[in-house]
Amino acid sequence: MKEERKFGAASQRNGITDRARAAVCQLQDAGILFAITSGRPPLSMKMIIDALK
């Protein structure tokens, strides 16, 4: 089984970790706007954005 490598809030396999998803939910619940910037291609960003919905 290939080891999953994590880089900050993103992981190679899933796009975003459960911990990062929970943190974004807490921000939204508190009424705090959250923005994402990245050098990733648009399709990769869509996967991350969809995971946060």
Secondary structure as UniProt FT lines:
FT   STRAND          6..7
FT   TURN            8..9
FT   STRAND          10..11
FT   TURN            12..14
FT   HELIX           18..29
FT   TURN            30..31
FT   HELIX           42..52
//
